[in-house]
């Protein structure tokens, strides 16, 4: 296999799942340098998550874990309200705008830091972390901050994104002395890179309009067969066409590998030896593109073909519940780079353990995988349980392991 072909094999949810479970097997065998694994604690963690689902969703009608949940503030669906006020030319036009918003907002959704907050001027509510980032990005979107046409604010244009300055993100997110948003520069640079990538592929992003991230909608619809599209194909398109936007990452055979890292536990006889794909933000984005496709009439299948998300809430759930235990507890205190073996280990184990806990939760609640896919487990769910445990264990609700974020991973 050529290096380029080997690289492309890593750009899939199947590769993420395969290597994550290899990491879990190494951990269960006691062969990892940083973590030991207590599977007995996984059942207790599953009960915590299952009880949270019962309380928050007694009818078990759990929505997918997607960016759209974070646009709900004080019981109001802010995006639904704004979309209802717009005069859309067609369902496809509305879907392109939803794609624009989801893509930009998800790419801005790396960890905000424990102290940052956003005061929403419309509702006068103060929100933080992912919800705060979501509302801030929505308000920028509504104001036309990503559009090159003042008469058409509800869009993101490649040209405008490529020209975004750090100061615009800082202002839009109310980042200032005493309320610093982590990774402002990284976020702005990522959106600028998005603009350049979209402009460089008009055959993908400008099929029905001028170049915009939302053009990916038309590209995906063209791949649907009888109105049906498998969720892993969404991720494949995201990884293939948006892969070049990620900064300072690995590449193989000239192919950017995105959210892929090195770890010695993963052995291969080819050029992918030691490589661990995670693709967290890309999968979070893929989950968030499912509903706009559904709203426009496309049936999305094989949703469990995507994996769980290796971020600090899901990962924190397993650390705070005792499933994952650091061999050196002091390592949790000192900030760990995202490319460190410890963080790569933690994230890969998180992906595999999410599959395991999802199976336990379904068994506890008597549900099938079709009735309760992983996207519902995450939302119902593991993410909320990780947040709750963090708040119980640490006053600021911070993750159990300190990680140095550049605004593009966590």
C-alpha angles and dihedrals in degrees: 000000000000119000090249092052090047089051093051089052088064092055097084142082089240090061091048092051095044096052094039090057089048087056090050091051090052090050094050088051090054092244101125122101099217112027140045120197129225106193091181087070091054092075091054090048090050090053090053091052093043091052091049089053091049092052098043098036109025090167090051089233094139117172121226119277098256142134090263091074090063093057089067109095126174090350092307122118098219096189094046089051093051094043091052090058094054125090101228118198090215142341087266091056090053091047092052090053091048089050090050091052096043094048095047094042095048092049087054091050103094117124113303097202127251098275104043119106137173125218107210106217094204099052097021088227123139115225133176142190117012095348091050092048090049096050092044091052091046092052091050089049093050090050091055094248091145098038126094091203118071089198091057108042099161096082142071117228126201092228094052095045092052089057097049115130128211090242092059092056091045091051095044091051095042091240109170142130107314092017105056118170111217115242101009092156092048092051094049092046090050092054091047089052089049090055092051093047093050093047090050094058108050090157087067106028103030103046094120105009140015114300112298135144088248088066085082086077092067091045091054095044088055088058095051116109115214088344093305127117128179114232094231088062088061090056092046090055092047092050095044099045102031097035095100093062096074114100129230096353136139123279131189126198088352092304116122110232098203115197094012125126143180125260126162095220093073111079127192135161093225138060091288092068110139095007121132118190117204106161093186101162092039091054092044086053092047091053088049093053094055096079098049087053090049092047089056093051104266116133110223114207137186093033090166087061084085118073136232118278120260100216132127098268095055091036091045091055091063094045096045093046092052097247090117118040125186115232087215109036090191088068089072092064101051114072111258121209114239090242094053117117089240094058094041089051092049094049095047092048089050092057093050095043091052088062090050096047091046090057091050093049092050090050092049092050097038095242134142125229089252091053094046113023123187091263088065093045089054093050097038087040160357095046093055092044091051090052093048094050090048091055092047093051102037127034094224095045091237121160118272093243122050113233129185105233125199091190095257106079114035 
